[in-house]
Every structure is written in C-alpha cells, then in structure tokens.
Amino acid sequence: MTVEVRIPTMMRPDAGGQATAQANGSTVAEVLEDLVLQFPRLQGKFTNEDGSLHKFVNVYVNDEDVRYLERLDTKVADGDEIAILPAVAGG
C-alpha cells in the first residue's frame, strides 16, 4: 500500500526538506519503517528502542489518532494519509 506521509516542519531537514513523502506498508509501523529507509536521518524520531511510539509524537491516519486505534499496528490502505505531529506541551 502506498500512503502519503505529512512530515512536521521540525523533521523536514532530516527528510530532505520535504513536507510530504510517499511510503509503502500495510500498517503504520511498516510505513514509518519505509520512511526511515528513504530518509535514514529520521531513525529514532518516531519510536523508542522497544519499538513503541514516542509519547511526544502523535500519528494520525486520515485524521484519527492511532493511539485510539491499533497504535503502530493500525492498518493503512492505498491513498490513506498519515500525519506526524509533535506533541505540544506547556502551560
């Protein structure tokens, strides 16, 4: 499956300056792995060493937060859109 991935501004230097990229996979995890293959400098930006999603990175498939779906095992289909958004903290 080929999906479009929206890359946040702070990660674009590690993705060749691109705002979006096409990546392949049938789950969010596979798509992120493909993205890292394309842009090795993104390694470690999405997941912890144990393979879980960083708590300061939000990932959406078609505007749905994967934390409320199947997390990195969330299925994707051709034409889906994945958005990666850094968590915002403050007060």
C-alpha positions in Angstrom: 0.0 0.0 0.0 1.3 3.5 -0.8 0.3 6.3 1.5 1.2 10.0 1.8 3.0 11.0 4.9 2.9 14.6 6.1 6.2 15.4 7.8 6.3 18.1 10.5 8.4 21.2 10.0 10.9 20.2 12.7 11.6 16.8 11.0 11.8 18.1 7.4 15.6 18.8 7.5 16.0 15.0 8.2 13.6 14.2 5.3 15.4 16.2 2.5 13.3 19.3 3.3 10.1 17.6 2.1 6.7 18.4 3.6 5.3 15.1 2.3 6.6 11.8 1.2 5.1 8.6 -0.3 5.8 5.5 1.7 4.8 1.9 1.5 3.4 -0.5 4.0 0.2 -2.2 5.2 0.5 -0.8 8.8 1.6 2.4 10.3 4.8 0.7 11.6 5.7 -0.5 8.1 5.1 2.9 6.6 7.3 4.6 9.2 10.0 1.9 8.6 9.8 2.6 4.8 10.1 6.4 5.6 13.3 5.7 7.6 14.7 3.6 4.7 14.1 6.6 2.4 15.4 9.1 5.0 17.9 7.4 7.4 18.2 10.6 9.5 14.7 10.0 10.7 15.8 6.9 12.5 14.7 7.1 16.2 12.4 10.1 15.6 9.2 8.1 15.9 9.7 5.1 18.1 11.5 4.1 21.3 14.2 1.4 21.4 11.4 -1.1 22.3 9.5 -0.2 19.1 6.7 1.7 20.8 5.7 5.1 19.6 7.4 8.1 21.4 5.0 9.7 23.7 5.9 13.2 22.3 5.0 12.1 18.7 1.4 11.9 17.6 0.5 9.9 14.5 -2.8 10.2 12.7 -4.3 8.1 9.9 -6.9 10.0 8.0 -7.2 12.4 11.0 -7.7 9.5 13.5 -5.1 9.3 16.3 -3.5 5.8 16.2 -3.3 5.8 20.0 -7.1 5.2 19.9 -6.9 2.7 17.1 -4.3 -0.1 17.0 -1.3 2.1 17.5 1.6 1.2 15.2 -0.4 -1.9 14.1 -3.1 0.3 12.6 -3.8 -0.9 9.1 -3.5 1.5 6.1 -4.8 1.3 2.6 -3.7 2.8 -0.7 -4.4 6.6 -0.7 -4.6 6.9 3.1 -2.8 9.9 4.6 -0.6 9.7 7.7 0.2 12.9 9.6 3.1 13.0 12.1 2.7 15.8 14.6 5.0 16.6 17.5 3.1 16.8 20.8 2.8 20.3 22.2 3.4 20.9 25.9 3.3 23.9 28.0 1.2 25.8 30.3 
